[in-house]
Amino acid sequence: MSVRGNLDTARRIRMFTKEVKTSVNWVCPVCQREISGFSFCPECRTKARPSVQRGYWELANQHRVSKIFKRRMCNVW
């Protein structure tokens, strides 16, 4: 595969993660309340987790991204 193809794939995934980040719904693991714009739940102060992470991993695997790239992107979450 050409270098240009790899860059194109990386760019596509970066674009996708940006889109997801802007429209992400955080779900509180304790009270299952959706939180937007917070990294913790305003009610019970639990650290929230993104509900879209699985979708991102599926996309990453689909494009056969290198493990290093995936690890780096995972740290962003």
C-alpha positions in Angstrom: 0.0 0.0 0.0 1.3 3.4 -0.9 2.3 6.1 1.7 -0.4 8.3 0.3 -3.1 5.7 1.0 -1.9 5.3 4.6 -2.1 9.1 5.1 -5.5 9.2 3.6 -6.7 6.4 6.0 -5.2 8.2 9.0 -6.9 11.5 7.9 -10.2 9.8 7.5 -10.0 8.3 11.0 -8.9 11.6 12.5 -11.9 13.3 10.9 -14.2 10.6 12.2 -12.9 10.9 15.8 -13.3 14.7 15.6 -16.9 14.3 14.5 -17.6 11.8 17.3 -16.0 14.0 19.9 -18.2 16.9 19.1 -21.4 14.9 19.3 -20.5 12.4 22.0 -23.0 11.6 24.7 -21.3 10.7 27.9 -23.1 8.1 30.1 -22.7 8.0 33.8 -21.7 4.4 34.8 -23.6 4.7 38.1 -26.9 6.6 37.4 -26.9 6.0 33.6 -27.6 9.7 33.0 -26.4 11.2 29.8 -23.9 14.0 30.3 -22.9 16.5 27.6 -19.8 18.6 28.0 -18.7 17.2 31.3 -16.1 14.5 32.1 -17.9 13.7 35.3 -21.5 13.3 36.4 -23.0 16.5 38.0 -25.3 14.4 40.2 -23.1 11.7 41.7 -19.6 13.1 40.6 -18.6 9.8 39.0 -16.1 9.9 36.1 -18.1 9.3 33.0 -17.1 7.2 30.0 -17.9 7.8 26.3 -20.6 5.5 24.9 -19.0 5.7 21.4 -15.7 4.0 22.1 -16.7 0.6 20.7 -17.8 2.3 17.5 -14.4 3.9 17.1 -12.5 0.6 17.7 -14.7 -1.1 15.1 -13.8 1.6 12.6 -10.1 1.4 13.5 -10.0 -2.4 13.0 -11.9 -2.1 9.8 -9.2 0.2 8.3 -6.4 -2.1 9.6 -4.7 0.7 11.4 -1.4 -0.1 13.1 -1.4 -1.0 16.8 0.7 2.1 17.6 -1.7 4.4 15.9 -4.6 2.8 17.7 -2.9 3.1 21.1 -2.1 6.7 20.5 -5.7 7.5 19.5 -7.0 5.5 22.5 -5.2 7.8 24.9 -7.2 10.7 23.5 -10.4 9.3 25.0 
